[in-house]
């Protein structure tokens, strides 16, 4: 059994396994089972131990334990048009320079705010099966200069499967780098700390093509000593580590928490990259979304206490039409936005403004 298989075999996957550690009643276990039948549970014991109390609003608990609000059918299954951007099964080409590969539908932990709840842990219809077809597509599109290996979680692939991806894409001359999207350093750092073969694999291919690790810390309590050591191990083999945080109600929608997280990331050697507006995904929308006006106020206040490296991130939303940066309200009335990345050439770097309702958490599909 590989290190990865051993670690995954220890994960908690049923509400019954949560009864004792979380002191759940029979009714609570039954309700969790109803949700888990639709959106699976997977929690590494390491991450479960980060829950500090029985308090229902403990941020780590909210990130990994289902909530009754998750059963809501309001929201969208595909909030940013991933289906429309699929060019080969398992590969999306939304932005001119980037190809995104859904390498797996598995994760070491199923985060309750996941925007791909439609597929993770259950539906494998959208994931990659034929590497050769994807390589041929990228090779025939010289405008693509980077590939993002995502999922699910790309580091939940066995080492041999990961090697196949790295071998295939590192041989394409016009690619500048390969990104690996993963939450493993956050929720299962032992995958990195114990699996020396994984680090050797990444180090070997990093000498052929720059590999960038894009991870996903959402709360300061996730920055444990083990997580910091995993980050240092990745940095030690020459792989930069960047972070994408999601602004989440009840998790980090507090300026003090957000500034502590971003400063903590830079002290750990991780550079903040994006702060994402939580998407209106089904099973997520009513539980985690923060209104845009409130979100901008939180970001502005939090940046007052951030160091220069920490405040480099962009506050963005991944919209159907592109990645839109949320800039602020210069006139006190309308929010100013700018396309950071655009699906359509006509929107490239375009500014626009819009008056928002106080409780508005997302933009309409058609942008003026």
N, C-alpha and C positions, 0 to 999 in steps of 0.2 A: 504494500500500500504506500502510495506517495505521501509526502508531507501534506500536500494539498488535500488529498482524499481523507487523510487522518483528521485534519482540522475541520473539514466539512462534515465528517461523520459525527463530530461532537456538537454540532450546532443544534439549537432548540428549534423544532419544526412543528410543534403542536401546542395548542392552548393548555392541554393537561400538564405539559412539562413546566408551564409557568405558574401553576397553582401554588406550589410551595414557596418558590423564591419571591413571588409577588403577593402572597397571602390572599389568593383569589377565592371568591365564593363559587358555589356550583353554578349560580346564575351568571356570574361574570365569565366563567370558563365556557359556558354554553353560548354566550353572546360572542365571545372571541372566535369560537368555532364557526359561527355563521359567517363572520367576516372573512376568516381564513379560508373558507371554502371558495371564496371568490378571489381574494388577494392573499397569497400564501405568506406564512410566517417563516422566517429564518433568522436566527439571532445567535452569533457566536457567544459562548459563555463569557469570554473576555469582555465583550461589549455590555452584556447584561449586568455584569458586576459594576459597571460605571453608574448605574442607577443608584442614587444616594438615599432614597427614602421611598415610602409607600405613597407619597404625595402624587396624586393623579397628574399634576402639572409639571413634574420633574422633566426637564428638557430632554434628557437622554431617554427616559421612558416614552415620551411622546414621539421620539424619532423611530423607535423600534417596536412599540406595542400598539396594536390596533385600537382605534377609538370608534365609538358608535357613529360619529359623523362620517366615517369612512364608507358606510353603507349607502350614503346618498347617491342617487343616480344623476344628479345635476352635474354639469360639466361636460368636457369633451374627452374622447379617447385619444385623439391625436391633435394636440393643441397647436403644433407648429407645422403641420402639413407634411409629416415625414413620408406618408404613403405616396403623396404626389411627387416627392423628390427622389423616389427610389428608381435607380437606373439598372441595377442588377439586383436580384434577390439578396438582401442583406447589405446592400451598399446604396448610400444616398449621396447625391451631388446637388446640394442646394446653393452653396456658395462657390463661385468660380474656381477658387484656388484650393478648395478642400473636398476630399472624399471621406465620408464617414462610413465605417464598417461596423455592423452589429454582429460581433463575433460570437455572442452567446446570449441566451435569455436568462442565464443564471447569475446570482450574486451570492456573496458570502453573508450578506444581510439584506433583507427586503425592507428598504426605508419606506416609511409610511407616507412620505411626501413625493414618492417617485412619479415622474410624469409619464413613464412608460409602464404604468400598472397594467395596461392592456396586454402586455406580453411577458413581463419578467416573472419567472418561476412557473409559467404555465404554457403560453402559446409560442411555439418555435417557428411559426410560419414566416416570420420576418427576418430571421437570422441568416447569416452567411453559411452556405454549404459548399460553394465551388470557388475556391480561391483563384483558380486559373482565369475564370471569367472576369473577376474583379481586377486582377492584375492587367489583363488585356485592356479593360476599359481605361484604367489609369494610364497605362502606357500609351494609349491612343489619344490622350487628352493632355498635351504638354502644358496647358494652363494650370493644371493641378500641381501644386508644389508641396502639399503635405497630405498625409493620411492620418485620420483619427481612428484608432482601434477602440471601439466602445462596446456597449452591450445593453443590458446586463453589465457585468464587470469584466473587462478584458483580462484581468489577472486571475480570474477564476477558470480560464482555460488551462489545461494541463500544459506543462512546459513544452512538450513536443508540438502541440497545436500552435502555441505561441511562436515557437521557432519557425514553423511553416509560414506564418504571416510575416515575420521579420525577414526571413530569407527571401520571400517573394518580393516584398515591397522595397527592401533595402537595395535591390538590384536595379531599380528604376532611376536612371541618372537625373531626371528633372525634378525628383522629389528632394526638397531641402531637409526635411525632417519627418519623423513619425511620432505621433502622440499616442499615449496609452491612457485611456480614461479609466480610473479605478478609485474605489473607496476602500480598497484593501489596507493601505497604510493607516486608515482611521478605525476601521471596525475589526480588522484581522491582521494586525502588524506581524503576527507570528509567521504568516505566509512568507514574508520577506526575511524575517530574522532567522528562521529555521531552515529555509530552503536555499542552501548555498548554490544549488544548480540553477535556480532562477536568476540569482544575481550574476552568476557566470554567463548565463545566456544573454542577459541584458547588456552586460559589459562587452561581450564579444560583438554583438550587433551594433552597439553604440559606437564602436570604432569604425563601422562601415557607414552608418547613417545616424545622424543625431537623433536620440530618443529623448522625448520630453514626457515626464509623468504629470498628468493632470489629475489631481485628487480633489477631495470634497469634504473639508471640515466645515461644520456648521455651528459648533458651540465650543467655548474654551475648555469644557470638561473633556472633550475628545482629544485634547493635546496632552496626552499622558506621556510618561517616560518611554513606554514601549513604542508609541506612535512617533515620538521624536527620534528614537533610535532607528526605526524603519526609514524615516526620512533621511537620516544621516547615512544609512547604508546605501540608499539610492544616489545621494549626492556623491558618495565616495567612489562610485563607479562611473561618475561623469554625467549622470542623468539629472538635469534641472527638474525641480518639483514646483509646479504651479498649482494654485488652488482656485476652485470655483465654489462659492458659497451661495446658498439660496436664502433669501430673506423670508423667514418663516414666523408666523404668529405663534407666540408662546415659546419660541426657541431663542431667537436672536433679534427680535423686534424691539430692542432696547439699546439706546446709544452706548451705554456703558458695556453691555455684553458684546456688542458688535466691535467696539474699539479694542476691548480686551482680546477678542478673537483675532483680529487683524494684526495687532501688535505681537500677539503670541505666535502667530504664523511666521512673521518675519524673524523673530528670535529663534525659531526652530529651523530656519533656512528655507522656508516656503514663501514664495512671492504670491500675494493675492492677485488674481487675474480678472475675475468677474464677480459681481454680486448680482445674482439673477432674481428678477421678480418671479415669485412662485406662479406657476402656470395653472390655469383653471381646469386641471385634469379631473376627470371623474374619480371620485373617492379621495380627492385632495382639496378641491376648490373651497369648501366651507370650513375646512379644518385648519388650513395653513396660510391662506392668502392674506396679505396686508394691503390696504388701500394704497394707491400710488402716491397720493398727496402725503399721507402719513409716512410712507416709505422714504420719500425724498427728505422729509424733515428729520427722520432718524439718521439717514446717511450724512446729512449736513452737520448734525449735532455730533455724531460719532467721530467724524473726521477731525474735529477740534482736538481730540485726544489721541490721534494716531500719529505715529512717526511717518517720516516722508516716504519710506518704502511701502508702508502698510496702506497708505491712501492712494496708491497708484491704480487701484482697481476701478473698473467702470460699472456703474449701476445700469443694468440692461434688462430687456425682456426679449425672449426668443419668440418672435411673432411669426405668423404665416409668411409675411413679406420680407422678413429679415431680422437681424439682431439690432434692436433699437435702443440707443442710449437715452436714459432718462436724465435730463440735464438740470431742470429746476424751473422756477417761475420768476423770470426777470422783471415782469411787470406786475407781479402779484396777482394776476388773473389767470392767464393761460400757462399750462406746462409746456416747456420747450423740449423737443426731442430731436435726435439726429440718428440717421441710419449709420451704425458702425459697420455693419455688413448688410448687403442687400441681395435679395434673390434676383431682382430685376435691375438691369443697368440703369434704368431711368431714376431709380431711388438712391443710387450710390452717393453717399455722403450728404444726402438731402436733409435739410432742417424742416421741421414743421412744428406747429403749436396746436394745442387743443385745450379747451376748457373741460375740466374734470369734475365729476360729482365727488363729494367727500368720501363716499364708500366705493368708488370705482377702482377695481383691481386690475383691469385689463383694457386693451384698446380694441375697437371694432375691427372686423376682418378687412374692411376697406378703409385705408388711411387717406385723408384728404391731401 
